[in-house]
Amino acid sequence: MDITEFVPPEFVDLTNCDREAIHIPGLIQPHGILLTLQEPDLIILQASQNTAEFLGIPAASLINHSLAQFLNPTQLNLLKECLNTENIEIYNPLNISLRISDSTKDFECIIHRHDGVLILEMERALVKDQFSALSFYHLAKAAIMNIKRASNFPEMAELLAQEVRQITGYDRVMIYQFEPDESGIVIAENKREDLEPFLGLHYPASDIPKQARQLYYQNWLRLITDINYQPVPIIPRNNPLTNAPLDLSFSVLRSVSPIHIEYLQNMGVGASLCTSLITDKKLWGLIVCHHYSPRYVNYEIRKVCELLGQVMSLEIVNKQQQEFEKYTEKIKLIQEDLKKILLDNNVNNQIFNEKGNSLLELVNADGAIIYFGDNITLIGKTPIKEDIQKLVNWLQNYNQQEIFHINCLSQVYPPANKIKELASGLLAISIFVDRIYYQIIWLRPEVIQTVNWAGDPNKPVRVEDNGMINLSPRRSFEMWKETVREKCLPWKQIEIDAAAELRNALMFAVLKFYQSALQQAAVEAEAANRAKSQFLAKMSHELRTPLNAILGFTQVLAQHSLNQEQQEYLGIIGRSGEHLLSLINDVLEVSKIEAGLVTFNENYFDLSRLLDGLEEMLQLKAKSKKLHLLFHREPDLPQYVKTDESKLRQVLINLLANAIKFTQEGTVQLRVKMIEDSRQFDAESSTIKCQILFEVEDSGPGINAEEVNHLFEPFFQSETGRKSMEGTGLGLPISRQFVQLLGGDISINSQLGKGTTVTFDITVKIGITSDRQPETHLNKVIALAPEQPNYRILVVEDNQENRQLLDKVLTSVGFEVRDATNGKKAIDLLTTWQPHLIWMDMRMPGMDGLEATKKIREICQESQNYTPIIIALTASAFTEERDRILKAGCDDFLSKPFRIPEIFAKMSNHLGVKYLYEEPTPSQQTQTSKTSLDSGKKLTAADLSIMSAEWLAQLNHAAICADDEQILELIAEIPTEKVELAEKLTHLVNNFQFEEITELTCQ
């Protein structure tokens, strides 16, 4: 079936021409012969089948023979000399005479190397025309001089067509220019008077397919001597060296595409010659010569045409450069003016108000839209704002290009047909910074044009038997007019370049504006951070200071004999204070994180011991809910590691406690392993690093997927958390920040009804030993040991309750104590009283603790005979400020609220103070000896019944939090006659059996 019908090109697959392999046809034109030779012996590998006609020798008989046997020694040496030159084309044409039998045949030969072989093309040497080679030189020179005398480019094109026709003798010569859309137009023509004119006619892009344009770009000249020629096959078809069809891209005899031959036949052409016009590494156009009967032109004439094409190409570049420079002169002043405005002013929509016309003249536009942020300013002729807003939205959503231009906007944005009188074309520059668009959009109106096509550009097609639609060459070339609507004048490259240059200036201005804004924001942020830090320090001081007094005096009162009701009230005060302290710590911890004041305090520790302690601590709580708490550790998990132990412990307790809290049945599991292939040597610290993965999995109710995304937001609680009425919603945000500080990240995967898995990883250094904390003495301090100096202790504290607390604690055991309410009074006492140790509050009115400490150190350095110990007392939430405190001259620091045993321990460490501790009576010792013999007896709740309810509540809270220091302090309050109870509780603490203590105190 062969059905021919007219179909608009947009519905046709134009790539059937583009797919045609015209560079490897396996055929040549018959006016010459082609041989492929293998160097250096010039062995004939392939030959065109018409060699018998030219040489009297069949092609098959030439294969695998050397060309040398047909050449005399002089010609052979000449040929070899040519072949020794890299650029052998400079010797073309070679005049070669071949000895065939008893005769000699003369040929004009053209040689080139390609596809791994030497390709030799031979045409019969004809009797010279009336022009000699020198005459051709003068003819070419005269033609070039005539062309260069043209006053403008159209005249130059006309002269070129005239000169080429005069030299070649063709019936018609056309200068054909390619448009940006690859269609073409005849811009100049010289022809026989009786021929129909083609001047001004347009030809669709499909008339010269892509691969044909590529060959025109590679070769300056292409000749067809007889359109009705019979192609001559090359034998063998494939290049023996590549086993692929011979590539004839640079061959002058290459056979032409059958589609193109049919195209020329439909035009009535008998012969053609095409010379390329190339500018800026791009095919600009063609010099097209048509003859209406067969016509052969020799190599010299072809070279003159090629030379004229090259000269014309240079002239085109020259003319384009002149046009560019002329236009550049015009827009340069405009650009400088606009740039100055941009650089001298803040970027806003009103910036071009006084230079609106300049903005339009820059690209020859009729209207412009300035869109900075959400503000629109209109200049010149533009559509209404409603249509403009829709256009801007479309441009931002679908054409997010830095520079976008189109001369038929309705093709890509159909609503543009309603505004075609004002905006048929568009040129836009866009900048997107910090989620804000900065755009300048130029508009051009519709220009209705009548385009004269050489025949209907909607090519006829053939529907083949397999259903494929293939293009067929047009049969009619009568003028076909088309009225083009909804298009503006095309944007010139120089206009696009001018817009791009303005975009660069706009970008610079925007970045300069943002740099200034960022600098200002940085100053404001720094001031805000300082204010926030000062506020947090103030709030921490104001909240912790009264709590210090409350909890401190609670500890003092607990040492006195109280009735049951008083003990109960005291327990309520203590528990409420501890709960309030916990909430304050969480809120301040989040504030520290936001202020960037949390630091990484790494130390070596026993990871296995930490995990064992956590497992034992939480096991009791899990058992009380009949849950299975399982810890799984991989065998290759390192035992000793270096990281921030405190923060890792806090993260694990938080995640495991949450899992146990919200799981009603089933299991809670912790899996710990070293990530595979993460172990590596760190040259900077000379240690081995690795990554450790922790997974906490529970079989709880799970969390809604929408809630999972918000769990790391401060104060957010899931539905399950809200129902439990527990917590602040700060645990997970704090945990994530701590994990990131530990060199990893945390994620949550949860399914409703199936449970939740929290996964996080950290980076650690692998160690071989662990730091051990010194043991704390368990018994209560009752006095200073004899034969010691009379220790003078100065308490510098502006808060009366805290001064009173320290006075009470220190004087009760024998220290001599004096008070000062600020730094200045402390300095006065320093010189007159010379205390051994100063407890220095850091935040006081007037001269604060830091300033006072620095002054004291300066005074002592000058005197060089007295240096007191200074221990900072700080209610600041920022314990990471230790370096700042120590650099000021403090020997140590203690955070409020403090424990009484901590006070005594610090003084013992720095002054070497020795204490007397409460000892059991002889009768009690005897009883202790008896009961201690029964070491296998486990503690029961009855054994703890001698202690107050408040004490038991504190012990329970401390055990749940695994706070060994607080437990040891509470053990110190056990009466001396109950030494066995104290020892057994101490044993449980030392072995991290916190869950057993929790179980005992829950009964």
Secondary structure, DSSP 8 states (H G I E B T S, - for coil): --EEEE--GGGS-THHHHT--TT--SEE-TTSEEEEEETTTTEEEEEETTHHHHHSS-HHHHTTSBGGGGS-HHHHHHHHHHHTSS-GGGG-SEEEEEEETTEEEEEEEEEEEETTEEEEEEEE-----SS-HHHHHHHHHHHHHHHHT-SSHHHHHHHHHHHHHHHH--SEEEEEEE-TTS-EEEEEEEE-TTS---TT-EE-GGGS-HHHHHHHHH-SEEEES-TT---EEEESSEETTTTEE---TT-SSB---HHHHHHHHHHT-SEEEEEEEEETTEEEEEEEEEESS-----HHHHHHHHHHHHHHHHHHHHHHHHHHHHHHHHHHHHHHHHHHHHHHS---GGGGGGGHHHHHHTTT-SEEEEEETTEEEEEES---HHHHHHHHHHHHHH---SEEEES-GGGT-GGGGGSTTT-SEEEEEEEEETTEEEEEEEEE----EEEEEES-SS-EEEE-TTS-EEE---S--SEEEEEE-S------HHHHHHHHHHHHHHHHHHHHHHHHHHHHHHHHHHHHHHHHHHHHHHHHHHHHHHHHHHHHHHHHHHTS---HHHHHHHHHHHHHHHHHHHHHHHHHHHHHHHTT------EEEEHHHHHHHHHHHHHHHHHHTT-EEEEEE-TT--SEEEE-HHHHHHHHHHHHHHHHHH--SSEEEEEEEE-TT--EEETTTTEEEEEEEEEEEE-S----HHHHTTTTSTT---HHHHHHT---S-HHHHHHHHHHHTT--EEEEEETTTEEEEEEEEEEEEES----------S-EEEE-SS----EEEEE-S-HHHHHHHHHHHHTTT-EEEEESSHHHHHHHHHHH--SEEEEES--SSS-HHHHHHHHHHHHHHH-S---EEEEEE--S-GGGHHHHHHTT-SEEEESS--HHHHHHHHHHHH---EEE----HHHHHHHHHHHH-TT----TTTTTTS-HHHHHHHHHHHHTT-HHHHHHHHTTS-GGGHHHHHHHHHHHHTT-HHHHHHHHH-
